Amino acid sequence: MNNRLRVLLVDSDPNDRALAALVLRRELSEFDIEEAGDALVLSARLPRGGYAVVVTEYRLAWGDGLQVLESVKSLDPDCPVVLFASAGNEAVAAEGLRRGLAAYLVKGSAGYLELPAAVRRVVERSAELRASREASASYQRLTEELALGTFTAGTDGRLSRASPAMARILGFEKPDLVVGQNLADFLSDETLQAQVLASMARGREVRDLEAGVRRPGGDLAWVSLTAWPVVDAAAGVIRYEGAVQDISGRRQAERELSERATVLGRSNEELQQFAYVISHDLQEPLQLISRYGRLLANHGATAADEDASRYLAHLLQCTDHMQAMINDVLAYARVDTQAKPFAPVDFVEVVTKAMANLKAAVDESGGQVGWERLPVLPADEAQMVQLFQNLIGNALKFRRGRPQVRIFAVEEAKRCTFAVADNGIGIPQEHIERIFGMFQRLHTAAEYPGTGIGLAICKRIVERHGGRIWAVSEPGQGSTFCFTIPRNLAQAGWIGAPEPGV
Ligand code: ADP
């Protein structure tokens, strides 16, 4: 397909036409120059259309240049026409310009020299005009199709234009019903009304303002309003352009979510209280059973009876285990009930304290626990000590030979990842997630003592700090328990879910 631009040169004087065609062909190599010297050729060529520009003499053997202008415009209103005529046609040219003529050039030696540049200018301007018209048409279409309402308003807030979507969002059928009214009057909150008017009067931008809109039917819609000033170099802010988005659906979903979160929070709190009270109150009778059991044993009341003595030993073992479970359930509930605000914590101190609490276990296992450079981060120190104590304690407990435990931290921009790695028995892949649940144990108490709550406490502590915890392991190859703590206090929630990706 031939994409070259085409110029139609209309002149009944063969010499003038030949000269004009010559300069145009020489200077505008990217254009095809077509000529029309009589009415017949012109009427054959014009309807073919597609000309980038038509250059015409005024005085023609069969009529005049203004008639040519008219014919061209009737076929293609966008096609620019240049009048190239002898001097003395200024009045005609003025009339032509009124009717859509793109340029007027006087014939003569200077005129012939200027003709190619003038043609190129006219073609370029017409292409720009076409592009901007197309852009504005697609903008118009977009604003009509989109749910986003757009508007133009004065600095006093009075609307001078509103898109159909804008009218719909405000509860009107047509934009005409909205134009002329004040933007602020649609907002249901008087403080926001005043805020919008004050910003616009001062030439300030209004950005993503969420406001209620009272519709004519009485129902309330929620919108997000943005309006920016259009500034003229000389006159300052001349008007406002803006957009309004209907966010009623989102607001409704947010409200439902927050209501659900409140209900959940309340029932969670009640559960905490319940766990606390139950475990606390259970301690007393249990301690009594244990105390009387020991009294019986000390009295030697069962010494003669071997079975009774065995039963009693078993009963005392059970009460000890139950006591340990109650203590752990209490510790679990205390993660929230006895939480302290976060403050900078030196993790070397944390690990040192955890190690002091674990001295007996370290000595008994003959294990080695080493740690590298550890950071200072905002956290609840007592909870961090408990977290490390549980993880190191497990690393020593679930051992295979002499335990070797290594603690290290990897610092990143937003978070710090801690790891407690051991050379112990390892964990089968299929159980690697469930061990963080309450009472989840992979062994009997006879194999390894414990209650199955230690890791659930670790998880709760880490999540309260806005982080997450996981384990990497292979049976027989040891395990590594990792957890993250956000570096920034603001990222750490009081309880709640960890920030995605932290
Ligand atoms: P407990 O230690 O009281 O059993 P935890 O909640 O601390 O309870 O651990 C749950 C289970 O996860 C343990 O019973 C054990 O099977 C497994 N586990 C935890 N830590 C390790 C570890 N370092 N190596 C191997 N298994 C582990």
Residues whose N, C-alpha, C, O or C-beta is under 5 A from the ligand:
A	BS01	ADP	N394 A395 F398 G424 G426 I427 I435 Q440 R441 L442 H443 P449 G450 T451 G452 I453 G454 L455 A456 S479
